[in-house]
């Protein structure tokens, strides 16, 4: 992710220092950035002179001291709180007083990371989405300690590098990953039940309009990333975001997706191992409706609204820009308004009767139906209509 972020910044003409733990990783990061530019070169979108000029803006290093005159640091080390705290402590020894320290964590507490910084008011979450050169969304997450000046500066910087910044209240998983987790979990539960095969579930969601299915997405991001994020959210939200057992089994077997050669799909011949744990036989054929995966996301979005995590408009924008939710459906909550809030509520209640507490409708959805805020048909729902 670090090399992708460096490429995004250099593409807009801003010099960037790419630091890693050793020269091998530094060179790997530089090569990844160059590969992106060379792809544009082959497509005729850049000249060789342009490629060389952009790459000259990226300086590789293994030394913290080379960050002694930077205005902004974006940390993208592995998702380990102790490691991130150590990095922020080291940054405090070399960076100027005014330097903003942003973390690209996808789920860990920004406030906990900030506690290790010399100037915690300069710490903020700046969550890019994979792949950073392609995905437009950046979640900006203030810690308890973050100053308004820091927030404003990071929002402005995100806009300058041609991203769409969405301010999100700090919570486990922030916004997009928190909404994606019930979607991914329900897909995996359906697989465990033998309701449909991996390919069939992915196909259902692609037909709905998602750019890729939940299992292809998990394999692309990395099963380890999904597993760790799932556990962070489970510890905060309890049973409604309890990770499926299959996710732990894949993680324990180091079947981490594309990077390991196998995950929900096979990439390098680990077919026999995969057959042992991934249900292939559909044991109770039933049409898998996309609502099984979409409505829990709507429910979680309603809870996020109640908690003040983000506005309804920002939730829809984040889902389109951060997940590829079909734009023609208007975003997750516009889709709910079109479907009818009462229909969402009834279906969640039906699923709760079958599968249990994780489908329990949020208080906001129940109040909306009681108030006749049913969406487009009553001209009031998550949004107002004329």
BALOLUM-981532 format. One record per residue (C-alpha): residue number from 1; residue in three letters; x, y, z. Coordinates in steps of 0.001 Angstrom, whole numbers, plus 500000, padded with zeros to 6 digits. Example, Ala and Ser with C-alpha at 12.3 -4.5 7.8 and 13.67 -1.06 7.14 Angstrom:
BEGIN
pt num:1 residuo:Ala c1:512300 c2:495500 c3:507800
pt num:2 residuo:Ser c1:513670 c2:498940 c3:507140
//
This chain:
BEGIN
pt num:1 residuo:Unk c1:500000 c2:500000 c3:500000
pt num:2 residuo:Unk c1:502866 c2:502395 c3:500772
pt num:3 residuo:Unk c1:504199 c2:502319 c3:497224
pt num:4 residuo:Unk c1:500729 c2:502964 c3:495838
pt num:5 residuo:Unk c1:500286 c2:505991 c3:498082
pt num:6 residuo:Unk c1:503747 c2:507270 c3:497085
pt num:7 residuo:Unk c1:502785 c2:506924 c3:493429
pt num:8 residuo:Unk c1:499521 c2:508814 c3:493974
pt num:9 residuo:Unk c1:501372 c2:511693 c3:495629
pt num:10 residuo:Unk c1:504156 c2:511866 c3:493040
pt num:11 residuo:Unk c1:501605 c2:511783 c3:490219
pt num:12 residuo:Unk c1:500316 c2:515185 c3:491360
pt num:13 residuo:Unk c1:503848 c2:516626 c3:491364
pt num:14 residuo:Unk c1:504575 c2:516452 c3:495090
pt num:15 residuo:Unk c1:507976 c2:515093 c3:496227
pt num:16 residuo:Unk c1:507699 c2:512039 c3:498489
pt num:17 residuo:Unk c1:510095 c2:509944 c3:500568
pt num:18 residuo:Unk c1:509379 c2:506196 c3:500618
pt num:19 residuo:Unk c1:510812 c2:504630 c3:503790
pt num:20 residuo:Unk c1:510949 c2:500917 c3:504537
pt num:21 residuo:Unk c1:512817 c2:498599 c3:506901
pt num:22 residuo:Unk c1:515492 c2:497491 c3:504431
pt num:23 residuo:Unk c1:516724 c2:498248 c3:500946
pt num:24 residuo:Unk c1:515068 c2:495171 c3:499437
pt num:25 residuo:Unk c1:511631 c2:496456 c3:500428
pt num:26 residuo:Unk c1:512525 c2:499991 c3:499370
pt num:27 residuo:Unk c1:513482 c2:498785 c3:495889
pt num:28 residuo:Unk c1:510341 c2:496667 c3:495714
pt num:29 residuo:Unk c1:508247 c2:499730 c3:496517
pt num:30 residuo:Unk c1:510030 c2:501872 c3:493944
pt num:31 residuo:Unk c1:509573 c2:499135 c3:491336
pt num:32 residuo:Unk c1:505854 c2:498951 c3:492093
pt num:33 residuo:Unk c1:505494 c2:502699 c3:491607
pt num:34 residuo:Unk c1:507500 c2:502585 c3:488376
pt num:35 residuo:Unk c1:505366 c2:499684 c3:487134
pt num:36 residuo:Unk c1:502252 c2:501834 c3:487419
pt num:37 residuo:Unk c1:503865 c2:504624 c3:485416
pt num:38 residuo:Unk c1:505182 c2:502196 c3:482796
pt num:39 residuo:Unk c1:501673 c2:500843 c3:482319
pt num:40 residuo:Unk c1:500527 c2:504366 c3:481515
pt num:41 residuo:Unk c1:503523 c2:504717 c3:479186
pt num:42 residuo:Unk c1:502510 c2:501579 c3:477258
pt num:43 residuo:Unk c1:498967 c2:502901 c3:476922
pt num:44 residuo:Unk c1:500270 c2:506158 c3:475488
pt num:45 residuo:Unk c1:499065 c2:508181 c3:478469
pt num:46 residuo:Unk c1:502571 c2:509332 c3:479435
pt num:47 residuo:Unk c1:505900 c2:509891 c3:477711
pt num:48 residuo:Unk c1:509174 c2:508395 c3:478951
pt num:49 residuo:Unk c1:510203 c2:511896 c3:479986
pt num:50 residuo:Unk c1:507034 c2:512178 c3:482085
pt num:51 residuo:Unk c1:507673 c2:508786 c3:483709
pt num:52 residuo:Unk c1:511240 c2:509727 c3:484602
pt num:53 residuo:Unk c1:510103 c2:513083 c3:485975
pt num:54 residuo:Unk c1:507453 c2:511495 c3:488199
pt num:55 residuo:Unk c1:509820 c2:508802 c3:489468
pt num:56 residuo:Unk c1:512432 c2:511452 c3:490291
pt num:57 residuo:Unk c1:509959 c2:512797 c3:492854
pt num:58 residuo:Unk c1:510106 c2:509534 c3:494854
pt num:59 residuo:Unk c1:513161 c2:509045 c3:497070
pt num:60 residuo:Unk c1:513707 c2:505691 c3:498754
pt num:61 residuo:Unk c1:515324 c2:505344 c3:502179
pt num:62 residuo:Unk c1:515693 c2:503057 c3:505189
pt num:63 residuo:Unk c1:516499 c2:505900 c3:507614
pt num:64 residuo:Unk c1:514083 c2:507805 c3:509830
pt num:65 residuo:Unk c1:516493 c2:510739 c3:509623
pt num:66 residuo:Unk c1:515522 c2:511310 c3:506000
pt num:67 residuo:Unk c1:512077 c2:512352 c3:507258
pt num:68 residuo:Unk c1:513496 c2:515276 c3:509244
pt num:69 residuo:Unk c1:512069 c2:517975 c3:506971
pt num:70 residuo:Unk c1:508728 c2:516549 c3:505817
pt num:71 residuo:Unk c1:505329 c2:518174 c3:506381
pt num:72 residuo:Unk c1:503260 c2:514983 c3:506345
pt num:73 residuo:Unk c1:503999 c2:511328 c3:507081
pt num:74 residuo:Unk c1:501567 c2:508597 c3:506012
pt num:75 residuo:Unk c1:502341 c2:505373 c3:507877
pt num:76 residuo:Unk c1:501368 c2:502121 c3:506147
pt num:77 residuo:Unk c1:503102 c2:499383 c3:508171
pt num:78 residuo:Unk c1:501327 c2:496060 c3:508956
pt num:79 residuo:Unk c1:498205 c2:496128 c3:511150
pt num:80 residuo:Unk c1:499906 c2:495690 c3:514507
pt num:81 residuo:Unk c1:499153 c2:498295 c3:517183
pt num:82 residuo:Unk c1:502458 c2:497819 c3:519011
pt num:83 residuo:Unk c1:504405 c2:498228 c3:515775
pt num:84 residuo:Unk c1:502473 c2:501339 c3:514784
pt num:85 residuo:Unk c1:503031 c2:502913 c3:518202
pt num:86 residuo:Unk c1:506736 c2:502203 c3:517883
pt num:87 residuo:Unk c1:506824 c2:503884 c3:514461
pt num:88 residuo:Unk c1:505020 c2:506991 c3:515742
pt num:89 residuo:Unk c1:507354 c2:507207 c3:518702
pt num:90 residuo:Unk c1:510360 c2:507099 c3:516356
pt num:91 residuo:Unk c1:508815 c2:509710 c3:514069
pt num:92 residuo:Unk c1:508488 c2:512061 c3:517017
pt num:93 residuo:Unk c1:512265 c2:511985 c3:517449
pt num:94 residuo:Unk c1:513066 c2:513195 c3:513924
pt num:95 residuo:Unk c1:510094 c2:515062 c3:512446
pt num:96 residuo:Unk c1:509560 c2:518816 c3:512857
pt num:97 residuo:Unk c1:507012 c2:520048 c3:515407
pt num:98 residuo:Unk c1:504506 c2:520930 c3:512685
pt num:99 residuo:Unk c1:504613 c2:517553 c3:510893
pt num:100 residuo:Unk c1:501262 c2:515801 c3:510571
pt num:101 residuo:Unk c1:501461 c2:512068 c3:511260
pt num:102 residuo:Unk c1:498748 c2:510108 c3:509467
pt num:103 residuo:Unk c1:498114 c2:506389 c3:509812
pt num:104 residuo:Unk c1:496658 c2:504301 c3:507004
pt num:105 residuo:Unk c1:495310 c2:501680 c3:509424
pt num:106 residuo:Unk c1:492089 c2:500063 c3:508252
pt num:107 residuo:Unk c1:490671 c2:499215 c3:511680
pt num:108 residuo:Unk c1:492968 c2:500011 c3:514627
pt num:109 residuo:Unk c1:492294 c2:502816 c3:517109
pt num:110 residuo:Unk c1:493677 c2:506151 c3:515911
pt num:111 residuo:Unk c1:493528 c2:507460 c3:519480
pt num:112 residuo:Unk c1:495650 c2:504561 c3:520739
pt num:113 residuo:Unk c1:498229 c2:505168 c3:518008
pt num:114 residuo:Unk c1:498228 c2:508909 c3:518778
pt num:115 residuo:Unk c1:499014 c2:508189 c3:522423
pt num:116 residuo:Unk c1:502533 c2:507144 c3:521375
pt num:117 residuo:Unk c1:503210 c2:510349 c3:519431
pt num:118 residuo:Unk c1:505182 c2:513328 c3:520695
pt num:119 residuo:Unk c1:502409 c2:515646 c3:519493
pt num:120 residuo:Unk c1:499182 c2:513594 c3:519485
pt num:121 residuo:Unk c1:497190 c2:516580 c3:518241
pt num:122 residuo:Unk c1:499048 c2:516180 c3:514928
pt num:123 residuo:Unk c1:497945 c2:512545 c3:514492
pt num:124 residuo:Unk c1:495024 c2:511556 c3:512262
pt num:125 residuo:Unk c1:493717 c2:508547 c3:510377
pt num:126 residuo:Unk c1:494057 c2:508754 c3:506604
pt num:127 residuo:Unk c1:492697 c2:505494 c3:505244
pt num:128 residuo:Unk c1:493368 c2:504885 c3:501543
pt num:129 residuo:Unk c1:491649 c2:502035 c3:499712
pt num:130 residuo:Unk c1:493344 c2:499311 c3:497697
pt num:131 residuo:Unk c1:494601 c2:499853 c3:495070
pt num:132 residuo:Unk c1:495455 c2:503422 c3:496085
pt num:133 residuo:Unk c1:496175 c2:504653 c3:492519
pt num:134 residuo:Unk c1:492681 c2:503594 c3:491429
pt num:135 residuo:Unk c1:490330 c2:504023 c3:494397
pt num:136 residuo:Unk c1:489255 c2:507636 c3:494920
pt num:137 residuo:Unk c1:488090 c2:507483 c3:498532
pt num:138 residuo:Unk c1:490157 c2:508499 c3:501551
pt num:139 residuo:Unk c1:488593 c2:508228 c3:505013
pt num:140 residuo:Unk c1:489809 c2:510986 c3:507341
pt num:141 residuo:Unk c1:489451 c2:509830 c3:510939
pt num:142 residuo:Unk c1:490301 c2:512216 c3:513800
pt num:143 residuo:Unk c1:491584 c2:510716 c3:517036
pt num:144 residuo:Unk c1:490303 c2:512044 c3:520346
pt num:145 residuo:Unk c1:493480 c2:514145 c3:520428
pt num:146 residuo:Unk c1:493427 c2:515465 c3:516834
pt num:147 residuo:Unk c1:493277 c2:519240 c3:516338
pt num:148 residuo:Unk c1:490906 c2:520882 c3:513870
pt num:149 residuo:Unk c1:493939 c2:522366 c3:512109
pt num:150 residuo:Unk c1:495261 c2:518857 c3:511453
pt num:151 residuo:Unk c1:491894 c2:517665 c3:510133
pt num:152 residuo:Unk c1:491562 c2:520633 c3:507782
pt num:153 residuo:Unk c1:495117 c2:520208 c3:506483
pt num:154 residuo:Unk c1:494656 c2:516499 c3:505715
pt num:155 residuo:Unk c1:491302 c2:517055 c3:503984
pt num:156 residuo:Unk c1:492940 c2:519743 c3:501835
pt num:157 residuo:Unk c1:495897 c2:517482 c3:501050
pt num:158 residuo:Unk c1:493586 c2:514620 c3:500024
pt num:159 residuo:Unk c1:491788 c2:516946 c3:497634
pt num:160 residuo:Unk c1:495120 c2:518168 c3:496241
pt num:161 residuo:Unk c1:496119 c2:514601 c3:495346
pt num:162 residuo:Unk c1:492750 c2:514160 c3:493601
pt num:163 residuo:Unk c1:491085 c2:511972 c3:496197
pt num:164 residuo:Unk c1:487625 c2:512229 c3:497748
pt num:165 residuo:Unk c1:488026 c2:512781 c3:501505
pt num:166 residuo:Unk c1:485192 c2:511716 c3:503817
pt num:167 residuo:Unk c1:485405 c2:512662 c3:507490
pt num:168 residuo:Unk c1:484497 c2:509686 c3:509681
pt num:169 residuo:Unk c1:484028 c2:509491 c3:513445
pt num:170 residuo:Unk c1:486510 c2:507082 c3:515012
pt num:171 residuo:Unk c1:485104 c2:503603 c3:515578
pt num:172 residuo:Unk c1:486248 c2:500043 c3:514909
pt num:173 residuo:Unk c1:486473 c2:499559 c3:511141
pt num:174 residuo:Unk c1:485690 c2:503244 c3:510562
pt num:175 residuo:Unk c1:482961 c2:503458 c3:507889
pt num:176 residuo:Unk c1:483509 c2:501442 c3:504707
pt num:177 residuo:Unk c1:485140 c2:498373 c3:506267
pt num:178 residuo:Unk c1:482509 c2:498387 c3:508999
pt num:179 residuo:Unk c1:479771 c2:498282 c3:506354
pt num:180 residuo:Unk c1:481567 c2:495681 c3:504248
pt num:181 residuo:Unk c1:482064 c2:493285 c3:507157
pt num:182 residuo:Unk c1:478417 c2:492088 c3:507441
pt num:183 residuo:Unk c1:478350 c2:491785 c3:503635
pt num:184 residuo:Unk c1:481436 c2:489570 c3:503629
pt num:185 residuo:Unk c1:480361 c2:487586 c3:506703
pt num:186 residuo:Unk c1:476940 c2:486791 c3:505244
pt num:187 residuo:Unk c1:478527 c2:485625 c3:502001
pt num:188 residuo:Unk c1:480764 c2:483291 c3:504006
pt num:189 residuo:Unk c1:477912 c2:482023 c3:506169
pt num:190 residuo:Unk c1:475912 c2:481254 c3:503004
pt num:191 residuo:Unk c1:478913 c2:479314 c3:501719
pt num:192 residuo:Unk c1:479228 c2:477368 c3:504987
pt num:193 residuo:Unk c1:475522 c2:476512 c3:504828
pt num:194 residuo:Unk c1:475939 c2:475036 c3:501369
pt num:195 residuo:Unk c1:473445 c2:477556 c3:500017
pt num:196 residuo:Unk c1:475671 c2:478327 c3:497029
pt num:197 residuo:Unk c1:479259 c2:477835 c3:495858
pt num:198 residuo:Unk c1:482002 c2:480467 c3:495927
pt num:199 residuo:Unk c1:481658 c2:481310 c3:492247
pt num:200 residuo:Unk c1:477861 c2:481459 c3:492442
pt num:201 residuo:Unk c1:477845 c2:483874 c3:495369
pt num:202 residuo:Unk c1:480362 c2:486134 c3:493652
pt num:203 residuo:Unk c1:478313 c2:485998 c3:490452
pt num:204 residuo:Unk c1:475139 c2:487042 c3:492292
pt num:205 residuo:Unk c1:476829 c2:490172 c3:493615
pt num:206 residuo:Unk c1:478488 c2:491047 c3:490305
pt num:207 residuo:Unk c1:475059 c2:490813 c3:488651
pt num:208 residuo:Unk c1:473769 c2:493144 c3:491362
pt num:209 residuo:Unk c1:476374 c2:495636 c3:490197
pt num:210 residuo:Unk c1:479392 c2:495223 c3:492461
pt num:211 residuo:Unk c1:482752 c2:495343 c3:490610
pt num:212 residuo:Unk c1:483720 c2:491961 c3:492070
pt num:213 residuo:Unk c1:482169 c2:489438 c3:494429
pt num:214 residuo:Unk c1:482945 c2:489283 c3:498165
pt num:215 residuo:Unk c1:485271 c2:486275 c3:497883
pt num:216 residuo:Unk c1:487296 c2:487650 c3:494991
pt num:217 residuo:Unk c1:487571 c2:490902 c3:496955
pt num:218 residuo:Unk c1:488748 c2:489093 c3:500098
pt num:219 residuo:Unk c1:491365 c2:487146 c3:498139
pt num:220 residuo:Unk c1:492584 c2:490379 c3:496557
pt num:221 residuo:Unk c1:492837 c2:492301 c3:499820
pt num:222 residuo:Unk c1:494272 c2:489329 c3:501720
pt num:223 residuo:Unk c1:492485 c2:486902 c3:504037
pt num:224 residuo:Unk c1:494821 c2:487981 c3:506855
pt num:225 residuo:Unk c1:493718 c2:491601 c3:506468
pt num:226 residuo:Unk c1:490051 c2:490542 c3:506514
pt num:227 residuo:Unk c1:490569 c2:488219 c3:509483
pt num:228 residuo:Unk c1:492344 c2:490815 c3:511620
pt num:229 residuo:Unk c1:489792 c2:493511 c3:510781
pt num:230 residuo:Unk c1:486942 c2:491096 c3:511538
pt num:231 residuo:Unk c1:488324 c2:490374 c3:514992
pt num:232 residuo:Unk c1:488775 c2:494072 c3:515773
pt num:233 residuo:Unk c1:485138 c2:494698 c3:514850
pt num:234 residuo:Unk c1:483859 c2:491600 c3:516645
pt num:235 residuo:Unk c1:485499 c2:492787 c3:519860
pt num:236 residuo:Unk c1:483673 c2:496127 c3:519517
pt num:237 residuo:Unk c1:480279 c2:495166 c3:518083
pt num:238 residuo:Unk c1:479719 c2:491640 c3:519327
pt num:239 residuo:Unk c1:477574 c2:488927 c3:517793
pt num:240 residuo:Unk c1:476206 c2:490858 c3:514821
pt num:241 residuo:Unk c1:479720 c2:490994 c3:513353
pt num:242 residuo:Unk c1:480961 c2:487621 c3:514544
pt num:243 residuo:Unk c1:483441 c2:486267 c3:511950
pt num:244 residuo:Unk c1:482544 c2:482918 c3:510339
pt num:245 residuo:Unk c1:484642 c2:479909 c3:511352
pt num:246 residuo:Unk c1:485757 c2:479389 c3:507753
pt num:247 residuo:Unk c1:487629 c2:482697 c3:507809
pt num:248 residuo:Unk c1:489729 c2:481557 c3:510774
pt num:249 residuo:Unk c1:490395 c2:478208 c3:509120
pt num:250 residuo:Unk c1:491726 c2:479874 c3:505974
pt num:251 residuo:Unk c1:493861 c2:482206 c3:508094
pt num:252 residuo:Unk c1:495271 c2:479361 c3:510209
pt num:253 residuo:Unk c1:496192 c2:477406 c3:507073
pt num:254 residuo:Unk c1:497913 c2:480503 c3:505633
pt num:255 residuo:Unk c1:495531 c2:480454 c3:502696
pt num:256 residuo:Unk c1:495575 c2:484227 c3:502441
pt num:257 residuo:Unk c1:494330 c2:484781 c3:498911
pt num:258 residuo:Unk c1:496256 c2:485800 c3:495820
pt num:259 residuo:Unk c1:499486 c2:486498 c3:497702
pt num:260 residuo:Unk c1:499696 c2:482952 c3:499090
pt num:261 residuo:Unk c1:498394 c2:481068 c3:496055
pt num:262 residuo:Unk c1:495034 c2:480101 c3:497542
pt num:263 residuo:Unk c1:492151 c2:481558 c3:499496
pt num:264 residuo:Unk c1:488531 c2:481197 c3:498489
pt num:265 residuo:Unk c1:489943 c2:480546 c3:495014
pt num:266 residuo:Unk c1:493034 c2:478613 c3:493887
pt num:267 residuo:Unk c1:495910 c2:480466 c3:492236
pt num:268 residuo:Unk c1:498914 c2:478114 c3:492273
pt num:269 residuo:Unk c1:497649 c2:474563 c3:492449
pt num:270 residuo:Unk c1:496671 c2:474183 c3:496115
pt num:271 residuo:Unk c1:493430 c2:472645 c3:494893
pt num:272 residuo:Unk c1:493343 c2:469575 c3:497127
pt num:273 residuo:Unk c1:493936 c2:471635 c3:500254
pt num:274 residuo:Unk c1:491151 c2:473996 c3:499257
pt num:275 residuo:Unk c1:488679 c2:471171 c3:498684
pt num:276 residuo:Unk c1:489160 c2:470044 c3:502270
pt num:277 residuo:Unk c1:487679 c2:473203 c3:503759
pt num:278 residuo:Unk c1:485691 c2:475113 c3:501117
pt num:279 residuo:Unk c1:482207 c2:473650 c3:500639
pt num:280 residuo:Unk c1:481809 c2:472815 c3:496960
pt num:281 residuo:Unk c1:478596 c2:470837 c3:497055
pt num:282 residuo:Unk c1:475419 c2:472858 c3:497334
pt num:283 residuo:Unk c1:473419 c2:470877 c3:499870
pt num:284 residuo:Unk c1:470223 c2:472907 c3:499979
pt num:285 residuo:Unk c1:469680 c2:474557 c3:496650
pt num:286 residuo:Unk c1:467897 c2:477851 c3:497058
pt num:287 residuo:Unk c1:468235 c2:481056 c3:495138
pt num:288 residuo:Unk c1:470623 c2:483336 c3:497001
pt num:289 residuo:Unk c1:469107 c2:486803 c3:496924
pt num:290 residuo:Unk c1:471590 c2:489679 c3:497049
pt num:291 residuo:Unk c1:469441 c2:491122 c3:499848
pt num:292 residuo:Unk c1:470929 c2:488529 c3:502217
pt num:293 residuo:Unk c1:474217 c2:490432 c3:501846
pt num:294 residuo:Unk c1:472994 c2:493981 c3:501137
pt num:295 residuo:Unk c1:470372 c2:494470 c3:503859
pt num:296 residuo:Unk c1:472800 c2:493818 c3:506752
pt num:297 residuo:Unk c1:474969 c2:496602 c3:505276
pt num:298 residuo:Unk c1:471954 c2:498920 c3:505284
pt num:299 residuo:Unk c1:471271 c2:497949 c3:508890
pt num:300 residuo:Unk c1:474868 c2:498691 c3:509905
pt num:301 residuo:Unk c1:474729 c2:501990 c3:508013
pt num:302 residuo:Unk c1:471638 c2:502954 c3:510015
pt num:303 residuo:Unk c1:473533 c2:502201 c3:513232
pt num:304 residuo:Unk c1:476431 c2:504335 c3:511970
pt num:305 residuo:Unk c1:473991 c2:507193 c3:511348
pt num:306 residuo:Unk c1:472662 c2:506921 c3:514898
pt num:307 residuo:Unk c1:476214 c2:506964 c3:516261
pt num:308 residuo:Unk c1:477196 c2:509990 c3:514172
pt num:309 residuo:Unk c1:479936 c2:508082 c3:512332
pt num:310 residuo:Unk c1:479040 c2:509785 c3:509031
pt num:311 residuo:Unk c1:476147 c2:511522 c3:507302
pt num:312 residuo:Unk c1:473769 c2:509695 c3:504969
pt num:313 residuo:Unk c1:475230 c2:511523 c3:501976
pt num:314 residuo:Unk c1:478781 c2:510651 c3:502962
pt num:315 residuo:Unk c1:477824 c2:507007 c3:503516
pt num:316 residuo:Unk c1:476510 c2:506766 c3:499953
pt num:317 residuo:Unk c1:479502 c2:508627 c3:498519
pt num:318 residuo:Unk c1:481917 c2:506429 c3:500475
pt num:319 residuo:Unk c1:480257 c2:503221 c3:499296
pt num:320 residuo:Unk c1:480405 c2:504300 c3:495659
pt num:321 residuo:Unk c1:483962 c2:505689 c3:495789
pt num:322 residuo:Unk c1:485377 c2:503108 c3:498214
pt num:323 residuo:Unk c1:483692 c2:499838 c3:497228
pt num:324 residuo:Unk c1:482329 c2:500375 c3:493728
pt num:325 residuo:Unk c1:478721 c2:500083 c3:494940
pt num:326 residuo:Unk c1:476683 c2:500534 c3:491741
pt num:327 residuo:Unk c1:476341 c2:504233 c3:491041
pt num:328 residuo:Unk c1:473072 c2:503741 c3:489169
pt num:329 residuo:Unk c1:471525 c2:502629 c3:492472
pt num:330 residuo:Unk c1:472498 c2:505952 c3:494035
pt num:331 residuo:Unk c1:474481 c2:504503 c3:496911
pt num:332 residuo:Unk c1:473563 c2:502154 c3:499748
pt num:333 residuo:Unk c1:471007 c2:504354 c3:501517
pt num:334 residuo:Unk c1:469434 c2:505704 c3:498335
pt num:335 residuo:Unk c1:469018 c2:502057 c3:497348
pt num:336 residuo:Unk c1:467304 c2:501381 c3:500688
pt num:337 residuo:Unk c1:464926 c2:504285 c3:500076
pt num:338 residuo:Unk c1:464103 c2:502900 c3:496631
pt num:339 residuo:Unk c1:463549 c2:499384 c3:497974
pt num:340 residuo:Unk c1:461289 c2:500719 c3:500727
pt num:341 residuo:Unk c1:462421 c2:500951 c3:504344
pt num:342 residuo:Unk c1:459492 c2:498789 c3:505457
pt num:343 residuo:Unk c1:460616 c2:496050 c3:503053
pt num:344 residuo:Unk c1:464144 c2:496203 c3:504436
pt num:345 residuo:Unk c1:462757 c2:495928 c3:507975
pt num:346 residuo:Unk c1:460476 c2:492981 c3:507171
pt num:347 residuo:Unk c1:463291 c2:491081 c3:505441
pt num:348 residuo:Unk c1:465708 c2:491687 c3:508328
pt num:349 residuo:Unk c1:463062 c2:490405 c3:510751
pt num:350 residuo:Unk c1:462530 c2:487324 c3:508590
pt num:351 residuo:Unk c1:466266 c2:486638 c3:508467
pt num:352 residuo:Unk c1:466551 c2:487208 c3:512221
pt num:353 residuo:Unk c1:463931 c2:484508 c3:512797
pt num:354 residuo:Unk c1:466025 c2:482095 c3:510721
pt num:355 residuo:Unk c1:469617 c2:483030 c3:511564
pt num:356 residuo:Unk c1:469471 c2:484931 c3:514822
pt num:357 residuo:Unk c1:470565 c2:488146 c3:516457
pt num:358 residuo:Unk c1:472993 c2:489373 c3:513805
pt num:359 residuo:Unk c1:470014 c2:490432 c3:511656
pt num:360 residuo:Unk c1:468236 c2:492334 c3:514442
pt num:361 residuo:Unk c1:466959 c2:495589 c3:512890
pt num:362 residuo:Unk c1:468490 c2:498804 c3:514164
pt num:363 residuo:Unk c1:466325 c2:501127 c3:516291
pt num:364 residuo:Unk c1:466553 c2:503787 c3:513562
pt num:365 residuo:Unk c1:465037 c2:501508 c3:510911
pt num:366 residuo:Unk c1:462220 c2:500604 c3:513285
pt num:367 residuo:Unk c1:461540 c2:504261 c3:514117
pt num:368 residuo:Unk c1:461576 c2:505228 c3:510438
pt num:369 residuo:Unk c1:458906 c2:502654 c3:509616
pt num:370 residuo:Unk c1:456846 c2:503766 c3:512626
pt num:371 residuo:Unk c1:457043 c2:507365 c3:511396
pt num:372 residuo:Unk c1:456092 c2:506322 c3:507837
pt num:373 residuo:Unk c1:459532 c2:507360 c3:506582
pt num:374 residuo:Unk c1:459545 c2:504604 c3:503994
pt num:375 residuo:Unk c1:461765 c2:506160 c3:501352
pt num:376 residuo:Unk c1:460890 c2:507303 c3:497854
pt num:377 residuo:Unk c1:457225 c2:506253 c3:498073
pt num:378 residuo:Unk c1:456524 c2:508581 c3:501040
pt num:379 residuo:Unk c1:459096 c2:511192 c3:499955
pt num:380 residuo:Unk c1:460958 c2:510759 c3:503253
pt num:381 residuo:Unk c1:463491 c2:508123 c3:504198
pt num:382 residuo:Unk c1:467223 c2:508422 c3:504668
pt num:383 residuo:Unk c1:466824 c2:511322 c3:502225
pt num:384 residuo:Unk c1:463970 c2:513683 c3:501322
pt num:385 residuo:Unk c1:462335 c2:513572 c3:497888
pt num:386 residuo:Unk c1:460179 c2:516080 c3:496056
//
